[in-house]
């Protein structure tokens, strides 16, 4: 089989939908990994909170990449948003589901894609991160920990793949995007989620513009572990130093024009 295959987890809404609608390769085959079927693209039903269902994604990678020649990209974008709130106050079951979906699932699915990726194929793996990876935010303890883990995983995997014929791997901090989970968080009780008012007041980019500007930076430049669309606050941990590309505003405006 030849051509382009793009897997996007959570392509039915939010940033994932914006990415799916703006894939830059005409005729690309887009496969949605999510609980809900996509109205326009084929879907492999995967529930990030249910490890047993992750095998469906693994099987999709293995089946489609066996003998494949062309371009293959996997963007792990989906996350479980129902556990926003302070530790000890958010529902315990929801908190535990968020750990499976946001901490364990990205690393398991990223590993599965790399294992299935054959020599001679162009493409790579995008792990969606967040500014929460470098800024501790009350009410987002598990989410912040998940994004720290994703970025550190990318850094380690890049080193492991150095000199090998494998996919490129990068993390992306997309910036403030107007999504339904962000709107829902803004409506939460501040006693559970202290940042609710700040989320409501922030300026956010639409999902299609977000998708376009992310695609414009792929594949990443050699040596880049993180692509970021907003500067880290003063005093934030600059763990990746020169391995983070902060995309200048004029560059991403050009990408979405």
C-alpha positions in Angstrom: 0.0 0.0 0.0 1.2 3.5 -0.8 0.0 7.0 0.1 -0.4 8.9 3.4 -2.1 7.6 6.5 -2.8 10.0 9.5 -4.1 8.6 12.8 -5.5 11.3 15.1 -6.8 10.3 18.5 -9.8 12.4 19.5 -10.5 13.7 15.9 -14.2 14.2 16.6 -13.9 17.5 18.4 -11.5 20.2 19.6 -8.0 20.4 18.4 -8.2 16.8 17.0 -11.1 17.9 14.7 -9.1 21.0 13.7 -6.2 18.8 12.8 -8.3 16.3 10.8 -10.0 19.1 8.8 -6.6 20.7 7.9 -4.4 17.7 7.0 -2.0 19.2 4.4 -1.8 16.2 2.1 -4.7 15.9 -0.4 -6.2 12.4 -0.5 -4.6 11.4 2.9 -6.4 8.6 4.7 -7.4 9.8 8.1 -8.2 7.3 10.9 -9.9 8.6 14.0 -9.1 6.8 17.3 -11.8 7.6 19.8 -14.9 6.4 21.6 -17.2 8.1 19.1 -17.4 7.5 15.3 -16.2 10.3 13.1 -18.9 11.5 10.6 -16.3 11.9 7.8 -13.4 9.5 8.5 -13.1 5.9 9.5 -12.9 5.2 13.2 -11.1 2.7 15.4 -13.0 2.8 18.6 -10.6 3.3 21.5 -11.5 4.3 25.1 -8.4 5.8 26.8 -9.8 4.9 30.2 -10.0 1.2 29.2 -6.6 -0.4 28.6 -8.3 -3.5 27.0 -9.4 -1.2 24.1 -5.9 0.1 23.4 -5.2 -3.2 21.5 -7.5 -1.9 18.8 -5.2 1.0 18.1 -2.1 -1.3 18.2 -3.8 -3.7 15.7 -4.6 -0.7 13.5 -1.0 0.4 13.4 0.3 -3.1 12.8 -2.3 -3.9 10.1 -2.0 -0.6 8.1 1.8 -0.3 8.3 2.6 -3.9 7.4 4.1 -3.6 3.9 3.2 0.1 3.8 5.3 2.5 1.6 4.6 6.2 1.9 3.9 8.7 4.8 2.5 7.8 8.2 1.8 10.2 11.0 0.1 9.5 14.4 -1.0 12.5 16.5 -2.0 11.6 20.0 -4.3 14.4 20.9 -7.2 12.9 22.9 -7.3 13.2 26.7 -9.9 12.6 29.5 -11.2 15.9 30.7 -13.7 14.8 33.4 -11.3 15.0 36.3 -10.6 18.7 36.6 -10.5 19.7 40.2 -8.3 19.7 43.3 -6.9 16.5 44.6 -9.1 15.2 47.4 -12.1 17.0 46.0 -12.5 15.7 42.5 -14.4 12.4 42.2 -12.0 9.6 43.0 -13.2 7.3 40.2 -12.9 10.1 37.7 -9.4 10.9 39.0 -8.3 7.3 38.5 -9.7 7.2 35.0 -7.8 10.3 34.2 -4.6 8.7 35.3 -5.2 5.8 32.9 -6.2 8.0 30.0 -3.8 10.9 30.3 -0.7 9.3 31.9 -0.6 5.7 30.8 -2.5 5.7 27.4 -0.3 8.2 25.6 2.9 6.3 26.4 1.4 3.0 25.5 0.0 4.2 22.2 3.2 6.0 21.3 5.1 2.9 21.9 2.7 0.9 19.8 3.1 3.3 16.8 6.9 3.2 17.0 6.9 -0.6 17.2 4.8 -0.9 14.1 6.6 1.8 12.1 8.6 0.1 9.2 11.9 1.1 7.7 11.7 3.2 4.6 8.5 5.0 5.6 8.4 8.8 6.0 6.6 10.2 9.0 6.4 10.5 12.8 4.7 10.8 16.1 3.2 13.9 17.7 2.4 13.8 21.4 0.1 16.7 22.3 1.3 18.4 25.4 0.5 21.7 27.1 1.9 24.7 28.9 0.8 22.8 32.0 4.0 20.7 31.6 6.0 23.6 32.9 3.6 25.5 35.0 1.9 23.9 38.1 -1.8 24.8 38.0 -4.1 24.2 40.9 -6.9 21.8 40.0 -4.9 20.1 37.2 -2.5 18.0 39.2 -2.9 14.8 37.2 -3.1 16.7 33.9 0.1 18.6 34.7 1.9 15.4 35.7 0.7 13.7 32.5 2.1 16.5 30.3 5.4 16.5 32.1 5.6 12.7 31.5 4.8 13.1 27.8 7.5 15.6 27.2 10.1 13.7 29.1 9.1 10.5 27.3 9.6 12.3 24.0 13.1 13.5 25.1 14.1 10.0 26.0 12.7 8.4 22.9 14.4 10.9 20.7 17.7 9.8 22.2 16.9 6.2 21.8 16.0 6.6 18.2 19.1 8.6 17.3 21.0 6.8 14.6 18.1 4.4 13.9 15.7 4.4 11.0 12.5 5.3 12.7 9.9 8.0 12.9 10.6 11.5 14.1 9.0 12.2 17.5 7.9 15.6 19.0 5.7 17.1 21.6 3.5 20.1 20.9 2.2 22.7 23.3 -0.7 24.1 21.3 -1.4 27.2 23.3 -4.9 28.4 24.4 -7.5 26.9 22.1 -11.3 27.3 22.2 -12.6 23.8 22.9 -15.6 22.5 24.8 -13.5 21.0 27.6 -12.0 24.5 28.2 -15.4 26.1 28.2 -16.6 23.4 30.6 -13.7 24.0 33.0 -14.5 27.7 33.0 -18.0 26.9 34.3 -16.7 24.8 37.3 -17.1 25.8 40.9 -14.0 27.8 41.9 -13.9 26.0 45.2 -13.1 22.8 43.2 -11.2 24.4 40.3 -9.6 27.7 41.4 -8.6 28.6 37.9 -12.2 28.6 36.5 -12.3 32.4 36.3 -9.0 32.7 34.6 -9.9 30.1 32.0 -13.1 32.1 31.2 -11.3 35.3 30.8 -8.5 34.1 28.5 -8.3 34.7 24.7 -8.4 31.4 22.8 -7.7 30.5 19.2 -10.2 28.6 17.1 -9.6 24.9 16.4 -9.0 25.2 12.6 -6.3 27.9 13.1 -4.8 25.7 15.7 -4.7 22.7 13.4 -3.1 24.7 10.6 -0.4 26.2 12.7 0.5 22.8 14.1 0.7 21.2 10.7 2.9 24.1 9.5 5.6 23.1 12.0 5.7 19.4 11.0 8.0 17.6 10.6 10.0 19.2 13.4 13.5 20.6 12.8 16.2 18.2 13.8 16.9 18.3 17.6 13.6 19.9 18.5 11.8 18.0 21.3 9.0 20.5 21.9 7.1 22.9 19.7 5.4 25.7 21.7 3.1 28.4 20.6 3.4 30.6 23.7 6.3 31.6 25.8 6.8 30.0 29.2 6.1 32.4 32.1 9.1 33.9 33.8 10.5 31.5 36.3 9.0 28.4 34.7 11.2 25.4 34.4 13.1 25.6 31.0 13.9 21.9 31.0 14.4 21.6 27.3 16.3 24.9 26.7 17.5 24.9 23.1 15.4 21.8 22.3 12.2 23.8 22.4 11.1 25.8 19.3 8.9 28.7 20.4 7.0 29.5 17.2 7.0 33.3 16.6 3.5 34.8 16.3 4.2 36.1 12.8 5.1 32.6 11.7 1.9 31.0 12.9 -0.2 33.9 11.6 1.4 33.2 8.2 0.5 29.5 8.6 -3.2 30.1 9.2 -3.7 32.9 6.6 
